[in-house]
Amino acid sequence: MPEACERASNTRAMATAAAFSEPVEISDLALDGAELLGLGVAPGPAVGRALTQLLEYVLEDPTRNTAGVLSEYVRANVTAFS
């Protein structure tokens, strides 16, 4: 019985960790505004638009929330944020 309880506890812990590791707001993104500026996004409202679009992109597939994937996405879409 203790082994079953331990497995159940581990399962709950993993589910909780997964629930809190997925991005749900802009501050959860792997990139921030300063990094977007370095990737060529214009200062000002374009940064906010880019962050909002990145969040939508990541919410579709949370595995995209890495600096490499998001940087690639920004480079490919930098003109769309202006």
N, C-alpha and C positions, 0 to 999 in steps of 0.2 A: 504493500500500500504506500509506503513512503516514496518509492520510486515513481509511482503514478502521480502522486502529488507534486513531486519535483518536476516531472515532465509538464504537468498542467501549468505550474508556476512559470517555467521557462517559456512555454507557448504564449502565455499572457504577456510576459515581459517582451518577447519578440514582437507581438502584435502592437503593443503600446509603443515600442521604439519605432516601428514602421509607420504608425499613425502620426508620430511627431516628427519624423525625418522628411516627410514629403513637403514640398514647398506649398505654402498657402497664402503667402503675402510677399510683396516685393523684397522685404528685408531678408527673405529666405533664399533669394537667388544667389548663384555662385559668382555673379558679377555685380558690381555696384556702379554708381554714376561716374565716379572717377575713372574706373576702368573703361566705361563706355566712351568717355572723352578721349582716352588714349587710343581707342579703336576707330576714331574719326567721327563719332556722333557730335553734332554741333551743341555748344553749351545752351542752356535754357530749356524751353519746353520740349525740345527734341529728346532730351535725356529722359524726361518723364514718359513720353510716348514710347520710347524704346524699352524702358523698364516695364511698362504695362504690357507691351507686346511680348516681351520675353516671359513674363509671368504666364500669360495665356499659352504660349508655346510650351512651357514647362508643365503646366497643368494638364495638357493633353497627354504628356508622357514624362513623368517625373525623372526618368533616367537621363533625360536631356540636361538636367541641372548640374552641369559640370562647366568649369571655366572654358575648356576647350570647345565643347559643343556650342555653348552660347556665344563665344567669340566668333566662331565660324558663321553662326547665324547672323550676328551683327554685321560682320564684314559683307555678307551676301545681301543684306537688306539696309545698309546704312543710309542710302538715299531715301528710303521709305519713311524714315523717322523725321526728316527735315520738314 
